[in-house]
Amino acid sequence: MHKLVDPLFQSKTDFEIMTELTKRWGRDKDYTRGMSEMEWVKSLYDGCKASNPNFDIPEFEEFWEKGFLDFGKGKPWTRHADFREDPEINALGTPSGFIEISSRTIGRFNYEHCQNHPMWFEKSERSHGGPGSDKHPYWLQSCHPDKRLHSQMCESEEFRATYAVQGREPCYMNPKDAKAKGIKDGDLVRVFNDRGQLLAGAVVSSAYPEGVVRIEEGAWYGPLNEKIGAIDTYGDPNTLTQDIPSSELAQATSANTCLVDFEKFKGEVPPVTAFGGPIEVS
């Protein structure tokens, strides 16, 4: 991409920043390998051109002057179409070469909670009559946000103003659940379980089924103080989720296995502490 404006003040490119940092340890020559930023751009482009001989890719100088590449319309592609056409020649990367419902490899691991074939395991907590739902009956969804990329841009006061409720992360809920708790759209709510508690702003909508609340992941954590169990003043759902893997095999996150309860917040509203940086570091 061509430069649009000259650098302002002390702004630098990523390459310049990393070069200056490595120079402090005498390793800048190892980092740059003796090439400038533009030489690296050309080198990467030439490598891409060499590894794609079936594409008509112009020389770098022509590309840089034009400013873009037009690869044309791609051909339709269907996953595993060649496998379906001839599964013996176009075998999959499984031990058998075929789609496997049962895996001998996984079976040899002898994992208690991950057998060699799909099966149901009761969760540590589950809504709608499952374990733990008698105490905390609502299922918390902490899905990806549609208003930011994970936690990026959450620190922007101007951007938060487009979706935050009373300066807090939204908590979406069904109208019947809200009515049962005496909550109206825009109220502050305390969402809690045995792992933690947070403040959020109620968004009442029939788009969400009964028994489900949603607080999107990526909200910045802002505890009221340093005490264990302190309320999170902005609305980070990680305050409430479990820190356990999805299985012995996958070790993925299990954020959506989370039960909570909620209520209309009463009392003096604390300030949001999630933004602005630490007051002191010890």
ABEGO torsion letter per residue (X at the ends): XBBABBBBEABBBAAAAAAAAAAAAGAAAAAAGGBBAAAAAAAAAAAAAAABAABBBBBAAAAAAAGBBBAEBBBBBBBGAAAAABAAABBBABAAGBBBABBAAAAAAGBAABBABBBBBBBABBBGGBBGAAABABBBBBBBBAABBEABGAABAAAAAAABBGGBBBBBBBAAAAAAAGBBBGBBBBBBBAAEBBBBBBBBBAABBBGBBBBBBGBBBBBABABBGBBBAAGBAAAABBBBBABAAAGBBAAABBBBBBBBBBEBBBBBAABGEBABBX
